[in-house]
Amino acid sequence: MAGQISMETVWLILAAAVATFLTRIGGYVLITRMRTIPPRMEQALNAVPAAVLTTLVAPAFFNSGFDVKIAMLVALVASLKYPGLLMLGAGWAAAMICRHLLGF
């Protein structure tokens, strides 16, 4: 019995999949039907990447330990000069140093 999935779970997964598909395709259809994008909509679309990044980074920064805070600050400084992969490596290295050498 432990390996079986109930029909309620299957319907919930299918409903979530349909809702996700409709929201994603809906935006595409809406934008392609417009001849020009209104300035306010363009400003809103330009703000989306910063909003998504903030919602991913802020909780991790404020709800984690000192090691993660240092790693994020190191990654921030590295991102000002170096490309993304080096920035990720610098943040990872900072977290490992804090955890293993400094005992955080």
Secondary structure by P-SEA (a helix, b strand, c coil): ccccccaaaaaaaaaaaaaaaaaaaaaaaaaaacccccaaaaaaaaaaaaaaaaaacaaaaaaccaaaaaaaaaaaaaaacccaaaaaaaaaaaaaaaaccccc
